[in-house]
């Protein structure tokens, strides 16, 4: 079954704003490794499912970085963005399990 879940334009600024906040925080910390991860998938020029899935995977990777690479505030922001993306990419609450397949 093929689900085509389009990201609404009303939600795009919400994700973009969260990523901008994360970007600014990482710049202030001079956290090069997390910045490299984030800039690999953001900013998003087209909010396609594929682009959002790449951002989702990137944010999941950021959450696993050590405390010396990511502050608790940045980690929590990543988790909030992940939850937001999960809700928008899949009708299932367990999107992360689908992504692992």
Backbone as CSV, one residue per row, in Angstrom:
resi,resn,N_x,N_y,N_z,CA_x,CA_y,CA_z,C_x,C_y,C_z
1,UNK,0.835,-1.169,0.000,0.000,0.000,0.000,0.891,1.247,0.000
2,UNK,0.662,2.109,-0.947,1.489,3.295,-1.080,0.771,4.500,-0.497
3,UNK,1.352,5.106,0.526,0.791,6.306,1.141,1.607,7.502,0.681
4,UNK,0.945,8.495,0.172,1.630,9.709,-0.237,1.229,10.810,0.725
5,UNK,2.011,10.993,1.770,1.697,11.967,2.819,2.463,13.243,2.535
6,UNK,1.800,14.221,2.018,2.437,15.488,1.685,2.499,16.391,2.906
7,UNK,3.589,17.071,3.009,3.823,17.993,4.105,3.111,19.290,3.759
8,UNK,2.178,19.711,4.568,1.415,20.915,4.238,2.282,22.154,4.395
9,UNK,1.979,23.157,3.612,2.746,24.395,3.678,2.639,25.054,5.040
10,UNK,1.542,24.814,5.754,1.390,25.397,7.085,2.394,24.804,8.068
11,UNK,2.829,23.569,7.830,3.757,22.907,8.741,5.222,23.146,8.370
12,UNK,5.473,23.510,7.124,6.846,23.723,6.683,7.558,24.783,7.520
13,UNK,6.948,25.927,7.792,7.640,26.925,8.615,7.941,26.425,10.025
14,UNK,7.094,25.583,10.557,7.308,25.039,11.899,8.589,24.207,11.951
15,UNK,8.766,23.321,10.974,9.987,22.507,10.908,11.185,23.398,10.624
16,UNK,11.032,24.306,9.699,12.128,25.205,9.345,12.570,26.042,10.542
17,UNK,11.617,26.553,11.306,11.940,27.356,12.481,12.701,26.530,13.522
18,UNK,12.249,25.299,13.755,12.945,24.423,14.704,14.370,24.135,14.267
19,UNK,14.544,23.878,12.966,15.892,23.620,12.455,16.759,24.879,12.526
20,UNK,16.158,26.035,12.292,16.898,27.291,12.413,17.347,27.524,13.856
21,UNK,16.474,27.244,14.809,16.846,27.372,16.225,17.997,26.425,16.554
22,UNK,17.906,25.193,16.050,18.974,24.215,16.283,20.273,24.693,15.632
23,UNK,20.186,25.173,14.403,21.354,25.692,13.702,22.018,26.815,14.498
24,UNK,21.219,27.779,14.941,21.763,28.901,15.718,22.433,28.424,17.005
25,UNK,21.810,27.496,17.686,22.383,26.955,18.916,23.715,26.253,18.641
26,UNK,23.751,25.454,17.591,24.979,24.733,17.252,26.083,25.693,16.820
27,UNK,25.712,26.759,16.116,26.705,27.785,15.739,27.271,28.467,16.977
28,UNK,26.398,28.828,17.900,26.852,29.478,19.135,27.789,28.589,19.930
29,UNK,27.544,27.285,19.888,28.397,26.328,20.608,29.662,25.983,19.826
30,UNK,29.678,26.381,18.551,30.762,25.980,17.641,30.870,24.462,17.579
31,UNK,29.703,23.828,17.521,29.606,22.367,17.484,29.669,21.901,16.028
32,UNK,30.878,21.667,15.537,31.087,21.385,14.118,30.483,20.059,13.658
33,UNK,30.626,19.016,14.444,30.086,17.719,14.031,28.564,17.753,13.893
34,UNK,27.829,18.227,14.893,26.381,18.316,14.725,25.964,19.258,13.593
35,UNK,26.696,20.362,13.409,26.394,21.276,12.312,26.540,20.581,10.961
36,UNK,27.580,19.781,10.838,27.795,19.042,9.592,26.631,18.109,9.315
37,UNK,26.183,17.396,10.343,25.013,16.519,10.198,23.806,17.320,9.725
38,UNK,23.500,18.400,10.423,22.303,19.183,10.115,22.366,19.770,8.713
39,UNK,23.498,20.340,8.352,23.611,20.996,7.050,23.598,20.008,5.888
40,UNK,23.751,18.732,6.191,23.657,17.702,5.158,22.221,17.591,4.618
41,UNK,21.225,17.912,5.457,19.824,17.747,5.050,18.966,18.995,5.226
42,UNK,19.520,20.053,5.757,18.766,21.285,5.968,19.655,22.461,5.596
43,UNK,19.131,23.519,4.990,17.716,23.810,4.765,17.116,22.944,3.652
44,UNK,15.827,22.727,3.782,15.081,21.937,2.805,14.514,22.901,1.773
45,UNK,14.785,22.621,0.507,14.261,23.492,-0.544,12.896,23.024,-1.036
46,UNK,12.642,21.749,-0.975,11.341,21.204,-1.356,10.899,20.230,-0.285
47,UNK,9.739,20.445,0.277,9.297,19.628,1.403,8.648,18.335,0.929
48,UNK,9.417,17.527,0.199,8.940,16.222,-0.263,9.095,15.205,0.859
49,UNK,8.405,14.090,0.732,8.539,13.028,1.727,9.991,12.565,1.834
50,UNK,10.669,12.448,0.696,12.066,11.978,0.712,12.962,12.947,1.479
51,UNK,12.772,14.247,1.249,13.582,15.250,1.956,13.304,15.220,3.452
52,UNK,12.041,15.064,3.807,11.678,15.018,5.229,12.184,13.746,5.890
53,UNK,12.195,12.646,5.164,12.736,11.396,5.714,14.231,11.512,5.945
54,UNK,14.944,12.189,5.040,16.392,12.409,5.243,16.627,13.276,6.476
55,UNK,15.828,14.318,6.638,15.957,15.174,7.825,15.659,14.373,9.084
56,UNK,14.630,13.543,9.041,14.257,12.688,10.166,15.433,11.799,10.574
57,UNK,16.055,11.144,9.606,17.188,10.259,9.898,18.378,11.050,10.457
58,UNK,18.602,12.234,9.924,19.683,13.083,10.423,19.454,13.461,11.875
59,UNK,18.240,13.878,12.189,17.927,14.259,13.575,18.060,13.070,14.514
60,UNK,17.665,11.884,14.050,17.858,10.681,14.877,19.338,10.447,15.151
61,UNK,20.175,10.669,14.147,21.619,10.509,14.330,22.161,11.542,15.313
62,UNK,21.669,12.765,15.219,22.124,13.809,16.141,21.818,13.453,17.590
63,UNK,20.662,12.879,17.839,20.264,12.531,19.212,21.231,11.530,19.834
64,UNK,21.876,10.712,19.011,22.776,9.686,19.540,24.190,10.197,19.818
65,UNK,24.486,11.444,19.438,25.819,11.999,19.694,26.062,12.146,21.195
66,UNK,27.306,12.199,21.559,27.660,12.308,22.975,27.269,13.675,23.544
67,UNK,27.255,13.759,24.863,26.915,15.009,25.534,27.931,16.109,25.229
68,UNK,29.144,15.733,24.902,30.134,16.754,24.570,29.865,17.364,23.191
69,UNK,29.110,16.653,22.355,28.778,17.152,21.024,27.438,17.875,20.964
70,UNK,26.533,17.548,21.882,25.177,18.092,21.821,24.685,18.393,23.230
71,UNK,24.216,19.599,23.455,23.699,19.973,24.777,22.330,19.343,25.004
72,UNK,21.913,19.246,26.248,20.573,18.710,26.531,19.465,19.498,25.817
73,UNK,19.603,20.823,25.736,18.591,21.633,25.059,18.519,21.285,23.570
74,UNK,19.680,21.148,22.927,19.722,20.799,21.504,19.159,19.403,21.270
75,UNK,19.493,18.489,22.168,18.990,17.119,22.049,17.462,17.099,22.170
76,UNK,16.922,17.876,23.094,15.471,17.931,23.265,14.802,18.556,22.046
77,UNK,15.408,19.571,21.478,14.863,20.180,20.265,14.852,19.163,19.125
78,UNK,15.918,18.392,18.996,15.954,17.329,17.981,14.809,16.345,18.197
79,UNK,14.589,15.957,19.440,13.505,15.007,19.743,12.135,15.590,19.388
80,UNK,11.943,16.870,19.662,10.672,17.512,19.313,10.477,17.547,17.802
81,UNK,11.540,17.844,17.078,11.447,17.854,15.614,11.180,16.452,15.079
82,UNK,11.816,15.458,15.671,11.578,14.066,15.266,10.116,13.705,15.473
83,UNK,9.573,14.043,16.627,8.164,13.744,16.911,7.250,14.442,15.912
84,UNK,7.551,15.682,15.607,6.768,16.450,14.652,6.816,15.791,13.264
85,UNK,8.000,15.400,12.842,8.137,14.743,11.547,7.427,13.393,11.523
86,UNK,7.520,12.652,12.626,6.826,11.364,12.722,5.335,11.519,12.479
87,UNK,4.746,12.511,13.108,3.314,12.741,12.977,2.924,13.093,11.550
88,UNK,3.798,13.763,10.845,3.471,14.237,9.503,3.814,13.246,8.403
89,UNK,4.764,12.363,8.651,5.192,11.435,7.611,4.404,10.134,7.582
90,UNK,3.751,9.804,8.658,3.083,8.512,8.713,1.808,8.585,9.534
91,UNK,0.779,7.846,9.079,-0.418,7.752,9.910,-0.182,6.870,11.123
92,UNK,0.905,6.068,11.085,1.257,5.209,12.213,2.068,5.981,13.229
93,UNK,1.795,5.796,14.522,2.613,6.456,15.531,4.010,5.873,15.632
94,UNK,4.264,4.722,15.010,5.562,4.063,15.121,6.367,4.208,13.844
95,UNK,6.463,5.423,13.332,7.196,5.671,12.090,8.649,5.241,12.205
96,UNK,9.235,5.452,13.353,10.642,5.092,13.524,10.870,3.598,13.326
97,UNK,9.883,2.771,13.672,10.013,1.333,13.449,9.972,1.030,11.961
98,UNK,9.150,1.731,11.194,9.084,1.536,9.756,10.399,1.956,9.106
99,UNK,10.995,3.039,9.572,12.231,3.547,9.001,13.380,2.576,9.228
100,UNK,13.319,1.786,10.281,14.389,0.842,10.608,14.392,-0.361,9.675
101,UNK,13.297,-0.596,8.983,13.222,-1.768,8.091,14.051,-1.615,6.865
